[in-house]
Amino acid sequence: MKRICLILAALTLLLLSSCGQEGALMSSATESTISSSAAEPTPEASKIFENESQLESKEEMEEKPVDMPAPENFVLISGGEFQMGSPDTEAWRGTDETRHTVTVSGFYMSTCELTQAEYQAVMGENPSSFAGDNLPVENFSWLDAVNYCNARSEQEGRTPAYIIDGENVTWNRAANGYRLPTEAEWEYACRAGTETPFYMENSPSADDANYYGHYPYQIEENYFSQGNLTVQPGEYRGETLPVGSFEPNPFGLYDMHGNVSEWVWDFYSAYSTEPQTDPTGPETGTLRVYRGGGWNDFGKNLRSAYRATLAQDKSSFNLGLRLVLNAGAGTGSAVTSAAGKQAESGGKVLIAYFSWSGNTRGIADEIQSQTGADIFEITPVTPYSSDYNTVLDEAQRDQNQQARPELANHVEDMAQYDTILLGYPNWWASIPMPVATFLEEYDFTGKTIVPFCSHGGGRFGQSLTAIAKLAPDAVIGEGLSVHYSGGAGMPDDVAAWLNTNSID
Ligand SMILES: Cc1cc2nc3c(=O)[nH]c(=O)nc-3n(C[C@H](O)[C@H](O)[C@H](O)COP(=O)(O)O)c2cc1C
């Protein structure tokens, strides 16, 4: 009897202390936010469900270290309600940024992006393209990110947040281990109470954030009238900077705009228009979301509401991670599985390309001579001006309006092709809009799209996100970015790239 009383007293203390510290800051996750899989849970996942049903028992609660402190460089983000997405009036907003009310519970978030030293210490390797202990780690996939979270949790005696079964990952929301923020948590933390395009009053200059500083917010429509810009073009550093190099946002978080983008938990899908509490995104999908923009992004793609996407097994030198910890005991699980996109590169190949000044055409012709594949030029009915300054204006106008220029020609029998090598110039950090028309015209289910992009220094920009959003049912192969025409080394680069994608 005495023992039971002691256990009950200890439990009461435990509950009081966790309520005192965190209870007021978070509302517990509601049942409606818990995703469950229609499919049978994996054996590991079943174990978690069993544990949950036993969480009421005193023994389980005594064992669960809910009060493990967050590391010093984490701040408590108090929960609250906010408007997620962007207002219709926001310049350069995407149609997938539908504004809706979201309530998030409190959580701890790392003030800085995860560094290479932190990654190396846990994983014993460093995948980054730029080397430096205090630089953000980049160039690792979403699957690598959840693996890192679990490995670090284990190292520090926390319960791993994820059950990883190949491509399928279940998030045990009760676990106290390191995890990715949800998309809603990320935007809530970035906005820090603001409803403007960026958390700062104006848009970031190159002195406020590390990004493609030549192209600040709204440069596109003011390229020839830069006096109208509130923020002038600044330095493009072309690389990552040590984390925390600029002023933090009002919540004390550094580099929420720029340096590297950050993986979040959610699969990409359309937002609900209904109010949500602690949303965790859909159970299945083909693309994970990443947020915040990086050193290689234009100002418009650093916006608090901008949603970038990539397959969960792909990586980018522009993309890293920021860690999160629960601030209180979460409940339930979010089960996710990658939707089966079973295409393999190869099969019958079509080279489809758009080119304005001939560089992409040159690369397409080289690919054709190496593969003998069919070739198709994407041609708008109304051609763009041949004058450089005029086409700059026409292209930004089309992109701003998300125009779909009518095409003069069509692929006769798209069904016969398994792989589409899709070529285009980087236009304003994305694809030219005739390529968007092309992507919307055909069903790419079961096909592989392998992008090749000619650019003037911006590599792919956000063109891979644009392609993935327009052809969500295609597998996106390893892309090739070529500086202008690619010079003398282009044929070898093409050969190596075809080889990577198993195309003869
Ligand atoms: C309208 C327009 C917009 C452009 N925007 C970008 C850009 O955002 N980033 C970049 O690196 N290059 C940009 N460029 C440069 C082109 O990507 C580059 O010149 C490319 O090699 C052109 O390919 P093409 O000859 O097949 O048209 C732009 C060029 C034009 C005409």
The ligand as a Gaussian input file, in Angstrom:
#p B3LYP/6-31G(d) Opt

LIG

0 1
 C       13.745000      35.142000     -69.725000
 C       15.030000      34.614000     -69.183000
 C       15.159000      34.366000     -67.842000
 C       16.327000      33.797000     -67.331000
 N       16.406000      33.530000     -65.997000
 C       17.502000      32.904000     -65.515000
 C       17.593000      32.550000     -64.143000
 O       16.703000      32.817000     -63.342000
 N       18.691000      31.903000     -63.719000
 C       19.708000      31.571000     -64.554000
 O       20.678000      30.981000     -64.112000
 N       19.654000      31.895000     -65.870000
 C       18.580000      32.557000     -66.362000
 N       18.512000      32.876000     -67.706000
 C       19.612000      32.469000     -68.588000
 C       19.259000      31.200000     -69.357000
 O       18.864000      30.162000     -68.487000
 C       20.475000      30.707000     -70.150000
 O       20.911000      31.728000     -70.988000
 C       20.200000      29.441000     -70.950000
 O       21.427000      28.937000     -71.414000
 C       19.298000      29.708000     -72.130000
 O       18.970000      28.490000     -72.758000
 P       18.378000      28.479000     -74.237000
 O       19.498000      29.005000     -75.136000
 O       18.056000      27.066000     -74.518000
 O       17.188000      29.372000     -74.285000
 C       17.388000      33.490000     -68.213000
 C       17.267000      33.790000     -69.580000
 C       16.108000      34.355000     -70.063000
 C       15.979000      34.657000     -71.519000

